[in-house]
Amino acid sequence: MDDRTCRVDASDDHLPRIAQTLAGLDTDHTLDADPDVLTHLRATAHRALRATGT
C-alpha cells in the first residue's frame, strides 16, 4: 500500500488456518474481518494467554 504498509489476504474456509496465518506474522497488524472470524481469533488468543499463565 505504501513503503511501510501492505495488505495480506489471510482468507480461508478453516478458521484455525486463519489464526495460524495471523499468528505467524512478525509485525503488528489490524484486521478487517467478519464477526465470526474475530470471535474465533479472540477465543484462540485467550486460550494462548491462559496456557502461558497470563
N, CA, C and O atoms as a DFTB+ gen file, in Angstrom:
216 C
 N C O
     1  1       0.811      -1.177       0.000
     2  2       0.000       0.000       0.000
     3  2       0.870       1.262       0.000
     4  3       0.547       2.251      -0.658
     5  1       1.978       1.209       0.749
     6  2       2.984       2.262       0.678
     7  2       4.301       1.670       1.168
     8  3       4.411       0.452       1.307
     9  1       5.290       2.498       1.430
    10  2       6.613       1.991       1.823
    11  2       6.612       1.282       3.175
    12  3       7.527       0.512       3.467
    13  1       5.596       1.533       4.001
    14  2       5.583       0.965       5.354
    15  2       4.414       0.031       5.617
    16  3       4.355      -0.578       6.685
    17  1       3.492      -0.102       4.690
    18  2       2.313      -0.947       4.910
    19  2       2.036      -1.828       3.702
    20  3       2.453      -1.539       2.581
    21  1       1.326      -2.901       3.969
    22  2       0.881      -3.782       2.896
    23  2      -0.440      -4.424       3.314
    24  3      -0.860      -4.313       4.466
    25  1      -1.063      -5.072       2.397
    26  2      -2.308      -5.779       2.669
    27  2      -2.030      -7.277       2.500
    28  3      -1.413      -7.702       1.523
    29  1      -2.497      -8.062       3.469
    30  2      -2.338      -9.514       3.426
    31  2      -3.725     -10.124       3.385
    32  3      -4.564      -9.838       4.239
    33  1      -3.961     -10.960       2.398
    34  2      -5.237     -11.675       2.316
    35  2      -5.060     -13.006       3.036
    36  3      -4.432     -13.928       2.517
    37  1      -5.621     -13.093       4.235
    38  2      -5.500     -14.310       5.039
    39  2      -6.807     -15.082       5.041
    40  3      -7.066     -15.865       5.955
    41  1      -7.636     -14.867       4.024
    42  2      -8.936     -15.540       3.996
    43  2      -8.749     -17.044       3.783
    44  3      -7.815     -17.493       3.118
    45  1      -9.657     -17.786       4.362
    46  2      -9.619     -19.247       4.291
    47  2     -10.981     -19.743       4.750
    48  3     -11.720     -18.998       5.394
    49  1     -11.322     -20.964       4.437
    50  2     -12.588     -21.518       4.902
    51  2     -12.426     -22.307       6.200
    52  3     -13.374     -22.940       6.664
    53  1     -11.242     -22.272       6.779
    54  2     -10.950     -23.014       8.006
    55  2     -10.383     -22.022       9.034
    56  3      -9.234     -21.594       8.921
    57  1     -11.193     -21.662      10.034
    58  2     -10.816     -20.626      10.992
    59  2      -9.461     -20.868      11.664
    60  3      -8.700     -19.913      11.824
    61  1      -9.125     -22.099      12.063
    62  2      -7.798     -22.305      12.668
    63  2      -6.642     -21.932      11.737
    64  3      -5.599     -21.478      12.208
    65  1      -6.811     -22.115      10.425
    66  2      -5.744     -21.731       9.494
    67  2      -5.581     -20.218       9.447
    68  3      -4.462     -19.719       9.321
    69  1      -6.684     -19.484       9.548
    70  2      -6.596     -18.025       9.584
    71  2      -5.822     -17.602      10.824
    72  3      -4.948     -16.738      10.750
    73  1      -6.145     -18.213      11.971
    74  2      -5.450     -17.886      13.219
    75  2      -3.958     -18.197      13.098
    76  3      -3.124     -17.417      13.560
    77  1      -3.618     -19.318      12.486
    78  2      -2.209     -19.686      12.314
    79  2      -1.490     -18.692      11.419
    80  3      -0.361     -18.295      11.708
    81  1      -2.132     -18.291      10.343
    82  2      -1.519     -17.325       9.428
    83  2      -1.241     -16.013      10.138
    84  3      -0.145     -15.464      10.030
    85  1      -2.231     -15.506      10.865
    86  2      -2.064     -14.230      11.549
    87  2      -1.045     -14.327      12.682
    88  3      -0.277     -13.391      12.905
    89  1      -1.033     -15.447      13.395
    90  2      -0.066     -15.625      14.483
    91  2       1.357     -15.661      13.949
    92  3       2.297     -15.308      14.661
    93  1       1.522     -16.083      12.709
    94  2       2.842     -16.170      12.113
    95  2       3.385     -14.845      11.594
    96  3       4.555     -14.758      11.222
    97  1       2.544     -13.812      11.568
    98  2       3.028     -12.508      11.110
    99  2       3.968     -11.918      12.157
   100  3       3.645     -11.892      13.345
   101  1       5.092     -11.461      11.727
   102  2       6.096     -10.932      12.640
   103  2       6.050      -9.407      12.688
   104  3       7.079      -8.734      12.634
   105  1       4.838      -8.885      12.789
   106  2       4.647      -7.445      12.857
   107  2       3.261      -7.152      13.417
   108  3       2.384      -8.016      13.398
   109  1       3.067      -5.957      13.905
   110  2       1.727      -5.557      14.341
   111  2       0.824      -5.463      13.122
   112  3       1.281      -5.174      12.016
   113  1      -0.448      -5.707      13.334
   114  2      -1.386      -5.627      12.217
   115  2      -2.776      -5.256      12.722
   116  3      -3.068      -5.372      13.912
   117  1      -3.608      -4.820      11.826
   118  2      -5.019      -4.566      12.111
   119  2      -5.839      -5.503      11.241
   120  3      -5.388      -5.955      10.189
   121  1      -7.038      -5.784      11.694
   122  2      -7.879      -6.750      10.990
   123  2      -9.147      -6.107      10.448
   124  3      -9.750      -5.241      11.081
   125  1      -9.528      -6.548       9.276
   126  2     -10.819      -6.245       8.699
   127  2     -11.442      -7.611       8.429
   128  3     -11.209      -8.214       7.382
   129  1     -12.238      -8.093       9.387
   130  2     -12.729      -9.466       9.291
   131  2     -14.179      -9.558       9.750
   132  3     -14.680      -8.688      10.463
   133  1     -14.836     -10.622       9.328
   134  2     -16.213     -10.887       9.745
   135  2     -16.260     -11.135      11.249
   136  3     -15.267     -11.562      11.837
   137  1     -17.405     -10.870      11.873
   138  2     -17.544     -11.096      13.316
   139  2     -17.222     -12.529      13.747
   140  3     -16.641     -12.730      14.814
   141  1     -17.585     -13.520      12.943
   142  2     -17.283     -14.918      13.302
   143  2     -15.777     -15.159      13.368
   144  3     -15.294     -15.881      14.240
   145  1     -15.049     -14.557      12.455
   146  2     -13.592     -14.702      12.446
   147  2     -13.007     -14.024      13.677
   148  3     -12.147     -14.594      14.349
   149  1     -13.464     -12.817      13.976
   150  2     -12.958     -12.097      15.143
   151  2     -13.253     -12.856      16.434
   152  3     -12.404     -12.908      17.324
   153  1     -14.433     -13.437      16.548
   154  2     -14.782     -14.233      17.730
   155  2     -13.830     -15.408      17.881
   156  3     -13.350     -15.683      18.981
   157  1     -13.554     -16.100      16.788
   158  2     -12.638     -17.247      16.837
   159  2     -11.227     -16.797      17.223
   160  3     -10.571     -17.446      18.038
   161  1     -10.764     -15.697      16.644
   162  2      -9.417     -15.213      16.945
   163  2      -9.291     -14.781      18.406
   164  3      -8.267     -15.026      19.043
   165  1     -10.330     -14.141      18.931
   166  2     -10.297     -13.744      20.350
   167  2     -10.231     -14.974      21.250
   168  3      -9.452     -15.002      22.202
   169  1     -11.039     -15.986      20.957
   170  2     -11.043     -17.206      21.762
   171  2      -9.677     -17.890      21.695
   172  3      -9.173     -18.377      22.707
   173  1      -9.085     -17.924      20.508
   174  2      -7.767     -18.529      20.338
   175  2      -6.715     -17.768      21.135
   176  3      -5.866     -18.376      21.788
   177  1      -6.770     -16.444      21.083
   178  2      -5.814     -15.612      21.823
   179  2      -5.966     -15.809      23.326
   180  3      -4.968     -15.887      24.044
   181  1      -7.197     -15.891      23.807
   182  2      -7.414     -16.095      25.238
   183  2      -6.892     -17.463      25.688
   184  3      -6.311     -17.577      26.767
   185  1      -7.094     -18.498      24.870
   186  2      -6.551     -19.820      25.216
   187  2      -5.028     -19.777      25.283
   188  3      -4.430     -20.372      26.179
   189  1      -4.400     -19.080      24.343
   190  2      -2.933     -18.982      24.336
   191  2      -2.448     -18.237      25.580
   192  3      -1.457     -18.634      26.193
   193  1      -3.131     -17.174      25.950
   194  2      -2.740     -16.436      27.161
   195  2      -2.900     -17.281      28.417
   196  3      -2.036     -17.259      29.294
   197  1      -3.992     -18.023      28.509
   198  2      -4.191     -18.894      29.674
   199  2      -3.118     -19.966      29.751
   200  3      -2.674     -20.336      30.838
   201  1      -2.706     -20.460      28.604
   202  2      -1.678     -21.510      28.559
   203  2      -0.330     -21.008      29.071
   204  3       0.486     -21.786      29.565
   205  1      -0.107     -19.698      28.946
   206  2       1.153     -19.133      29.422
   207  2       1.062     -18.618      30.849
   208  3       2.033     -18.083      31.384
   209  1      -0.103     -18.780      31.465
   210  2      -0.286     -18.328      32.830
   211  2      -0.603     -16.857      32.935
   212  3      -0.539     -16.280      34.021
   213  1      -0.943     -16.245      31.822
   214  2      -1.245     -14.811      31.811
   215  2      -2.728     -14.592      32.001
   216  3      -3.185     -13.449      32.021
